[in-house]
Amino acid sequence: MKQETACVHGPWRFEEKTGALSVPVFQSASFRHPALGESTGYDYSRVVNPTRSVLEETVALLEGGKFGLAFASGMGAVSALAKLFPPGSRIVVSEDLYGGTYRLFHEYYENYGLSFSWVDTSDFSKVEEALADRDKPVTALFIETPSNPMMKVTDIAGCAGLVHRRGGVLVVDNTFLTPWFQNPLGQGADFVIHSGTKYLSGHNDTLSGFIIHSREEDAAALREIQKSEGACLAPFDAWLTLRGIKTLALRMEKHQKNGRAAAEWLRKHPKVEKVFYTGFADHPQAALSAAQSRGHNGMVSFYVKSRTEAEQVLKRVKLILFAESLGGVESLITYPLVQTHGAIPEAMRLSAGVNDRLLRLSTGIENPDDIIADLAEALS
Ligand SMILES: Cc1ncc(COP(=O)(O)O)c(C=O)c1O
């Protein structure tokens, strides 16, 4: 199956008894046992739910993995994966990444014996240095590529080679490009993470999160973690995400077009100092991006000249909504300094480029002329 077909059908054709095309929402916490010691395969929805299972198989299919696990949010997925690493593990992480992931690792998992080093993973020599570092072998390298919000690109295959040579695993947060544009497992990654809340579900109407992998040796442990901590995805949210994935290919192509149109327009605007967009021919990692991805998303970050101007844009946008998310059909604008990256210490935030002049735009699927007209008005 090609990706578009897999998005529409996944592992599902129709429901045997009624012929229903849409996956039924099995809104049941519990399932009757046929007899003592017997099971239909479904006993309790925290463990397995039929609607969630179809979604888990769908995302695994799209990412080219053997196993998919669905969680109540992207953070639920990151948290479950972190539990796979025993106390004492050393984890190297992209310094420019979603602030919530930073908060979870720094404020919580550090208290449970994991240690984290933060590096600019788009600079390969810095990754080499961080992995080679010290007496303690690295357990995992966790990267976000393209990164949020600076759109830096990290070499997936290169990082996989480096971390594998040291006995560790590579985790890639693929939220920004989705399997439509990038498949990290095929490039050597061991685990893929998604905030399904973003492009996968695509309609700003549900939270979801995923871990996808092919590691037989970790499959049982991850299921056990999902079952034990209970942050599993609810049946209706699983259905909403399945419904969103059906149009993933169409939406991503449109997001890409709108992202490019907005990025090119912003770049020419006198009040905009710099634009960060992975699709520019002069993006610092354009060649790497072309080698490891099949396209670009609708994400564009940009610097205006002052904090006052940034605040004015947020106040003046009308069509574009000032809201904290990305990847949905509606265009959204965010102020990373106080929102998505508010949890990151100032020095680290500033060294990554997240200052008070940075705005992050997630272009939706509206007509690009309307998005640009709104930006023009807001910047005027
Ligand atoms: C790249 C990335 N990963 C993970 C997350 C966390 O996902 P969720 O909000 O679904 O918990 C986000 C949220 O913005 C994100 O942007």
The ligand as a Gaussian input file, in Angstrom:
#p B3LYP/6-31G(d) Opt

LIG

0 1
 C        7.097000      18.530000      18.799000
 C        6.156000      18.240000      19.915000
 N        6.269000      17.083000      20.603000
 C        5.431000      16.783000      21.626000
 C        4.439000      17.656000      22.017000
 C        3.517000      17.300000      23.155000
 O        2.304000      16.852000      22.639000
 P        0.876000      17.012000      23.374000
 O        0.582000      18.475000      23.445000
 O       -0.040000      16.241000      22.485000
 O        1.014000      16.398000      24.710000
 C        4.279000      18.855000      21.332000
 C        3.220000      19.798000      21.736000
 O        3.181000      20.939000      21.293000
 C        5.157000      19.164000      20.262000
 O        5.055000      20.308000      19.569000

